[in-house]
């Protein structure tokens, strides 16, 4: 089953320039057509491009998001950092928090992630909260416990999950070209839903999948009914590939 109401989030990581923004014109056109207008297409470029990108898309169906923030919500002496107030002022509506590249390379703990999520919500940003197990967790059959810990601590003290979208990204799948087997993916996403529901009854969480999504596997992945969209890294920098991924979600 495919649907016309999915999230397509482009995570440009530390790539991109104004030329890539210009090339996104084709995506903007697609997003404004009747057939695709119910999708949520969100570009998350590096901080330096947020405002330029926002100006480009502000009259379209596309939104802009940041890829991270500093955990301190107030202004302060944090050289080289950007907090959620500054992000909000660029026109961004979304923010990715807890991406494994920050968890693993920048010592971002679950507690720091929790602070960042709270800061983003206090600025009315919509959070794309990333979770996912490493290959060693998978090999040690520890995936469930890892996901539970990430969700439990990351969401601690947060009463309202309405502005949080969850992105399940197995770390071993990011940038590797390897995607989980269908049964494994469905099992892990259902576990994520179960854990979230235990933390907060009566919500219907939106779960995205991320990790090596490309025009070749998008159709198969989109047929998994538990998946509400994709967080796309590498393939999102190329407007044609990104469009292909969006189109593949239709039969
Ligand atoms: P990838 O990245 O699509 O290049 O695997 C996904 C991500 O890091 O969000």
Boltz pocket constraint, residues with backbone or C-beta under 6 A from the ligand:
constraints:
  - pocket:
      binder: B
      contacts: [[A, 11], [A, 169], [A, 173], [A, 174], [A, 175], [A, 176], [A, 210], [A, 211], [A, 212], [A, 213], [A, 231], [A, 232], [A, 233], [A, 234], [A, 235]]
      max_distance: 6.0
